[in-house]
Amino acid sequence: MQTLLPPAEWATWLTHKAALTEKLRQETGDARLELIQQVMTKRNWWDRFFLGISEESVIHRDVMIFSGNQCCWFARSVIPESTFEQNNSFFNRLQKESLGQIVFNSPNVERVSLSHYSIDNNFQEYYWIKEELIRNASKLWVRYSRFIINGHFPFYLIEILLPDLSRIKK
């Protein structure tokens, strides 16, 4: 993991303590989510070794966040199967609400870690995104959050900021 200091235009996004979607809405007047996929799948190498998930199955929920016609970031939620099963009513709310709305308005959810790092084409996360959205950027910035629900069950949110975010009108 690379831990260089981000440029100032990215730092406010990467260190923001609340939901990025709300920050985007406040700054631009518009933020919308497009669900790419939500699937139960076998845990992959990244889930196992980066996140430390030992369970065999996880939910991957991938979304894109837009402001106007600008694609601002890609987000992947990784939810271990037992976390999903034990908190089904919480996660079923994702059908109508964004993860940010649910997480930051739920007293039973705690963010236990917030960090950021840069990635390039040597990182698996770089390939989660369609090539045309990267726009020849040699480096992207990632905001990584680990949450605990009901004091015991972990889940993770990985947000990869895209070049268009720096182009939005404020």
Backbone as numpy.savetxt, mean C-alpha at the origin, in Angstrom:
# Nx Ny Nz CAx CAy CAz Cx Cy Cz
17.24 -3.75 1.30 16.39 -2.58 1.30 17.29 -1.34 1.30
17.03 -0.43 0.36 17.78 0.82 0.28 17.11 1.85 1.20
17.89 2.57 1.97 17.30 3.52 2.92 17.83 4.93 2.72
18.04 5.34 1.49 18.47 6.71 1.22 17.36 7.67 1.60
17.73 8.91 1.88 16.72 9.92 2.18 15.97 10.29 0.91
14.66 10.36 0.98 13.89 10.70 -0.22 13.98 12.19 -0.52
13.78 12.56 -1.80 13.68 13.98 -2.14 12.50 14.60 -1.39
12.56 15.90 -1.17 11.55 16.60 -0.37 10.14 16.38 -0.90
9.96 16.35 -2.22 8.60 16.19 -2.77 7.98 14.83 -2.44
8.81 13.85 -2.13 8.30 12.53 -1.75 8.21 12.37 -0.24
9.04 13.07 0.50 9.13 12.87 1.95 7.80 13.12 2.65
7.06 14.15 2.25 5.79 14.42 2.94 4.78 13.30 2.71
4.86 12.64 1.57 3.96 11.51 1.31 4.41 10.27 2.07
5.69 10.01 2.07 6.23 8.80 2.69 6.12 8.80 4.20
6.15 9.97 4.81 6.11 10.05 6.27 4.74 10.45 6.81
3.78 10.63 5.94 2.42 11.01 6.36 1.85 9.92 7.27
1.35 10.29 8.43 0.91 9.31 9.43 -0.48 8.74 9.18
-1.30 9.44 8.41 -2.68 8.98 8.18 -2.79 8.40 6.76
-4.02 8.29 6.29 -4.29 7.70 4.98 -3.81 8.61 3.86
-3.02 8.07 2.94 -2.55 8.85 1.80 -3.70 9.30 0.90
-4.75 8.48 0.80 -5.89 8.84 -0.05 -6.54 10.13 0.44
-6.66 10.29 1.73 -7.23 11.53 2.28 -6.31 12.72 2.02
-5.01 12.51 2.14 -4.05 13.58 1.83 -4.18 13.99 0.37
-4.29 13.02 -0.51 -4.45 13.31 -1.94 -5.74 14.09 -2.19
-6.82 13.66 -1.56 -8.11 14.34 -1.72 -8.03 15.78 -1.21
-7.37 16.00 -0.10 -7.22 17.35 0.45 -6.38 18.24 -0.46
-5.35 17.67 -1.07 -4.45 18.47 -1.90 -4.97 18.72 -3.30
-5.76 17.79 -3.84 -6.18 17.92 -5.24 -7.69 18.01 -5.41
-8.43 17.69 -4.36 -9.89 17.67 -4.47 -10.43 16.39 -5.07
-9.54 15.46 -5.42 -9.98 14.23 -6.08 -9.06 13.07 -5.71
-9.65 11.95 -5.38 -8.90 10.72 -5.15 -9.86 9.57 -5.39
-9.48 8.66 -6.27 -10.34 7.50 -6.49 -9.49 6.24 -6.60
-10.10 5.17 -6.18 -9.44 3.88 -6.10 -9.97 2.98 -7.20
-9.08 2.25 -7.85 -9.46 1.24 -8.83 -8.92 -0.10 -8.36
-9.81 -1.04 -8.09 -9.40 -2.37 -7.66 -8.85 -3.14 -8.85
-7.65 -3.63 -8.73 -7.04 -4.45 -9.78 -7.36 -5.91 -9.52
-7.13 -6.36 -8.30 -7.44 -7.74 -7.93 -7.50 -7.88 -6.42
-8.26 -8.86 -5.99 -8.25 -9.31 -4.60 -8.38 -10.82 -4.67
-7.29 -11.52 -4.36 -7.26 -12.97 -4.52 -6.60 -13.65 -3.32
-7.12 -14.83 -3.00 -6.45 -15.72 -2.05 -5.42 -16.47 -2.89
-4.18 -16.46 -2.44 -3.11 -17.07 -3.21 -2.10 -17.72 -2.27
-1.24 -18.53 -2.82 -0.15 -19.10 -2.03 0.83 -17.99 -1.68
1.32 -18.03 -0.49 2.34 -17.08 -0.06 3.52 -17.19 -1.02
4.05 -16.05 -1.45 5.21 -16.07 -2.35 6.50 -15.77 -1.58
7.60 -15.75 -2.30 8.91 -15.53 -1.68 8.92 -14.21 -0.91
8.40 -13.14 -1.52 8.41 -11.81 -0.90 7.60 -11.80 0.38
6.41 -12.41 0.35 5.56 -12.50 1.55 6.31 -13.22 2.68
7.00 -14.26 2.32 7.69 -15.09 3.32 8.92 -14.39 3.90
9.78 -13.89 3.02 11.08 -13.41 3.49 11.12 -11.92 3.80
10.33 -11.10 3.15 10.31 -9.68 3.49 9.34 -9.42 4.63
8.13 -9.97 4.51 7.11 -9.73 5.54 7.21 -10.72 6.69
7.82 -11.87 6.46 7.96 -12.87 7.51 6.70 -13.69 7.75
5.85 -13.80 6.73 4.60 -14.56 6.87 4.91 -16.05 6.76
4.50 -16.82 7.76 4.75 -18.26 7.74 3.56 -19.06 7.22
2.39 -18.46 7.21 1.20 -19.16 6.71 1.34 -19.43 5.21
0.69 -20.49 4.76 0.79 -20.88 3.36 -0.03 -19.99 2.43
-1.16 -19.46 2.90 -2.06 -18.68 2.04 -2.23 -17.26 2.56
-2.34 -16.33 1.61 -2.55 -14.92 1.92 -3.56 -14.34 0.93
-4.11 -13.19 1.30 -4.91 -12.40 0.37 -3.99 -11.31 -0.16
-3.95 -11.16 -1.47 -3.30 -10.01 -2.10 -4.41 -9.13 -2.65
-4.44 -7.88 -2.21 -5.41 -6.91 -2.72 -4.62 -5.78 -3.34
-4.70 -5.67 -4.66 -3.96 -4.65 -5.40 -4.90 -3.57 -5.89
-4.53 -2.32 -5.67 -5.33 -1.19 -6.14 -4.41 -0.12 -6.73
-4.99 0.71 -7.59 -4.34 1.91 -8.10 -5.12 3.10 -7.56
-4.42 4.15 -7.19 -5.06 5.37 -6.71 -4.80 6.48 -7.74
-5.89 7.13 -8.14 -5.84 8.18 -9.16 -6.31 9.51 -8.59
-5.79 10.58 -9.17 -6.34 11.92 -9.01 -6.48 12.46 -10.43
-7.72 12.74 -10.83 -7.96 13.09 -12.23 -7.54 11.91 -13.09
-6.74 12.17 -14.11 -6.26 11.07 -14.95 -4.84 10.65 -14.60
-4.33 11.13 -13.47 -2.98 10.80 -13.03 -3.00 9.60 -12.09
-2.21 8.59 -12.42 -2.07 7.42 -11.54 -1.00 7.75 -10.50
-1.41 7.88 -9.26 -0.52 8.41 -8.21 0.27 7.34 -7.46
-0.37 6.21 -7.17 0.37 5.11 -6.54 -0.37 3.79 -6.71
0.44 2.76 -6.55 -0.03 1.37 -6.53 0.04 0.94 -5.08
-0.98 0.22 -4.62 -0.96 -0.29 -3.24 -1.30 -1.78 -3.24
-0.54 -2.51 -2.46 -0.83 -3.93 -2.25 -1.02 -4.16 -0.76
-2.18 -4.70 -0.41 -2.42 -5.17 0.95 -2.13 -6.65 0.96
-1.41 -7.11 1.96 -1.12 -8.53 2.12 -1.72 -8.94 3.47
-2.68 -9.85 3.40 -3.42 -10.25 4.59 -3.27 -11.76 4.77
-2.57 -12.20 5.81 -2.48 -13.65 6.06 -3.89 -14.25 6.20
-4.02 -15.49 5.76 -5.33 -16.14 5.75 -5.99 -16.13 7.14
-5.24 -16.42 8.19 -5.85 -16.46 9.53 -6.32 -15.06 9.96
-5.59 -14.02 9.59 -6.02 -12.65 9.89 -7.34 -12.36 9.20
-7.43 -12.75 7.94 -8.66 -12.53 7.17 -9.84 -13.30 7.76
-9.61 -14.58 8.06 -10.70 -15.43 8.58 -11.17 -14.98 9.96
-10.26 -14.58 10.82 -10.63 -14.18 12.18 -11.24 -12.78 12.25
-11.12 -12.02 11.17 -11.62 -10.64 11.14 -12.40 -10.38 9.86
-13.17 -11.38 9.47 -13.88 -11.36 8.19 -14.78 -10.15 8.03
-15.53 -9.79 9.06 -16.46 -8.66 8.93 -15.69 -7.35 8.70
-14.53 -7.21 9.30 -13.69 -6.03 9.08 -13.25 -5.97 7.62
-12.70 -7.05 7.10 -12.16 -7.04 5.74 -13.26 -7.06 4.68
-14.45 -7.55 5.00 -15.55 -7.49 4.04 -15.96 -6.05 3.74
-15.64 -5.14 4.64 -15.93 -3.72 4.40 -15.15 -3.18 3.21
-14.08 -3.87 2.80 -13.29 -3.43 1.65 -14.09 -3.44 0.35
-15.23 -4.13 0.35 -16.07 -4.13 -0.84 -16.67 -2.75 -1.10
-16.80 -1.94 -0.05 -17.44 -0.62 -0.20 -16.56 0.54 0.28
-15.49 0.25 1.02 -14.65 1.30 1.60 -13.19 1.02 1.27
-12.38 2.06 1.29 -10.95 1.87 1.08 -10.32 1.38 2.39
-9.17 0.76 2.26 -8.46 0.27 3.45 -8.14 1.44 4.39
-7.76 2.58 3.82 -7.46 3.75 4.65 -8.64 4.21 5.48
-9.83 4.22 4.87 -11.04 4.62 5.61 -11.28 3.67 6.78
-11.08 2.40 6.54 -11.36 1.40 7.57 -10.30 1.45 8.68
-9.04 1.44 8.29 -7.94 1.36 9.25 -7.90 2.56 10.19
-8.00 3.75 9.63 -7.79 4.95 10.44 -9.05 5.39 11.18
-10.13 4.65 11.01 -11.37 4.93 11.75 -11.79 3.75 12.61
-10.87 2.82 12.87 -11.17 1.63 13.66 -10.28 1.59 14.90
-10.87 1.64 16.08 -10.05 1.61 17.30 -9.35 0.28 17.52
-9.80 -0.78 16.86 -9.18 -2.10 17.07 -8.02 -2.36 16.11
-7.62 -1.34 15.32 -6.49 -1.47 14.41 -5.39 -0.51 14.84
-4.17 -1.04 14.92 -3.02 -0.23 15.30 -1.92 -0.38 14.26
-1.37 0.74 13.81 -0.19 0.66 12.95 1.00 0.48 13.88
1.75 -0.58 13.69 2.90 -0.85 14.55 4.23 -0.52 13.87
4.17 -0.27 12.56 5.40 0.07 11.85 5.05 0.92 10.63
5.82 1.98 10.41 5.73 2.81 9.22 7.14 3.12 8.78
7.49 2.72 7.58 8.83 3.00 7.07 8.75 3.25 5.57
9.86 3.63 4.99 9.91 3.84 3.55 11.29 3.45 3.03
11.33 3.15 1.76 12.58 2.77 1.11 12.43 2.97 -0.38
13.54 3.01 -1.07 13.51 3.17 -2.52 13.71 1.81 -3.18
13.15 1.69 -4.38 13.33 0.47 -5.17 13.72 0.86 -6.59
14.35 -0.09 -7.25 14.63 0.04 -8.68 14.36 -1.32 -9.31
14.83 -1.53 -10.53 14.49 -2.77 -11.23 15.18 -4.01 -10.67
15.92 -3.88 -9.58 16.49 -5.04 -8.89 15.59 -5.56 -7.77
14.45 -4.92 -7.58 13.53 -5.28 -6.50 12.26 -5.88 -7.08
11.77 -6.92 -6.43 10.56 -7.59 -6.89 9.37 -6.64 -6.95
9.25 -5.73 -5.99 8.11 -4.80 -5.94 8.00 -3.96 -7.21
9.12 -3.66 -7.83 9.17 -2.85 -9.05 8.32 -3.48 -10.16
8.26 -4.79 -10.17 7.56 -5.52 -11.24 6.09 -5.78 -10.93
5.59 -5.29 -9.81 4.16 -5.37 -9.52 3.38 -4.36 -10.35
4.08 -3.39 -10.92 3.45 -2.25 -11.59 3.65 -2.37 -13.09
2.63 -1.96 -13.84 2.74 -1.93 -15.30 3.87 -0.99 -15.70
4.65 -1.42 -16.67 5.83 -0.67 -17.09 5.52 0.76 -17.51
4.39 0.96 -18.19 4.08 2.32 -18.67 3.80 3.30 -17.53
3.43 2.80 -16.36 3.18 3.68 -15.21 4.47 4.14 -14.53
5.53 3.39 -14.73 6.82 3.73 -14.13 7.46 4.90 -14.86
7.14 5.05 -16.14 7.60 6.19 -16.95 9.12 6.38 -16.90
9.83 5.29 -17.08 11.30 5.32 -17.13 11.96 5.83 -15.85
11.25 5.83 -14.75 11.86 6.23 -13.48 12.89 5.18 -13.07
14.07 5.63 -12.73 15.10 4.68 -12.33 14.92 4.24 -10.88
14.17 5.05 -10.11 13.93 4.74 -8.71 12.50 5.12 -8.35
11.86 4.27 -7.55 10.54 4.56 -7.01 10.63 4.51 -5.49
9.68 5.18 -4.83 9.66 5.19 -3.37 8.48 4.40 -2.86
8.73 3.64 -1.79 7.73 2.74 -1.21 7.47 3.15 0.23
6.19 3.17 0.59 5.80 3.37 1.99 5.26 2.03 2.47
5.84 1.53 3.56 5.50 0.21 4.08 4.90 0.35 5.48
3.72 -0.23 5.67 3.06 -0.20 6.98 2.71 -1.61 7.42
2.90 -1.85 8.70 2.46 -3.11 9.31 1.41 -2.74 10.35
0.28 -3.44 10.28 -0.84 -3.19 11.18 -1.14 -4.44 11.99
-1.75 -4.23 13.15 -2.27 -5.32 13.98 -3.75 -5.03 14.22
-4.57 -6.04 14.00 -6.00 -5.90 14.27 -6.35 -6.76 15.48
-7.16 -6.21 16.35 -7.60 -6.90 17.58 -6.42 -7.40 18.42
-5.33 -6.63 18.41 -4.19 -6.91 19.27 -3.36 -8.11 18.91
-3.69 -8.79 17.81 -3.02 -10.06 17.54 -2.75 -10.35 16.07
-3.63 -9.93 15.18 -3.59 -10.38 13.79 -2.93 -9.34 12.88
-1.79 -9.69 12.24 -1.08 -8.73 11.40 -1.62 -8.67 9.97
-1.47 -7.52 9.36 -1.62 -7.37 7.91 -0.74 -6.20 7.48
-0.51 -6.10 6.18 0.54 -5.22 5.66 0.00 -4.39 4.50
0.54 -3.18 4.37 0.18 -2.30 3.26 1.47 -1.76 2.65
1.63 -2.00 1.35 2.79 -1.54 0.62 2.28 -0.56 -0.44
2.72 0.69 -0.37 2.28 1.73 -1.31 3.50 2.20 -2.10
3.43 2.04 -3.42 4.54 2.43 -4.29 4.14 3.71 -5.01
4.82 4.80 -4.68 4.51 6.10 -5.26 5.01 6.13 -6.71
4.17 6.64 -7.59 4.48 6.66 -9.02 4.84 8.07 -9.49
5.59 8.18 -10.58 6.03 9.50 -11.06 4.90 10.51 -11.25
3.72 10.08 -11.64 2.61 11.02 -11.85 2.22 11.76 -10.58
2.49 11.19 -9.41 2.15 11.88 -8.15 2.87 13.22 -8.06
4.10 13.27 -8.56 4.85 14.53 -8.50 4.35 15.55 -9.52
3.48 15.12 -10.43 2.96 16.01 -11.47 1.57 16.56 -11.17
0.96 16.12 -10.08 -0.41 16.57 -9.81 -0.42 18.03 -9.40
-1.53 18.68 -9.71 -1.68 20.10 -9.34 -2.18 20.18 -7.92
-1.56 21.04 -7.15 -1.94 21.21 -5.75 -2.68 22.50 -5.57
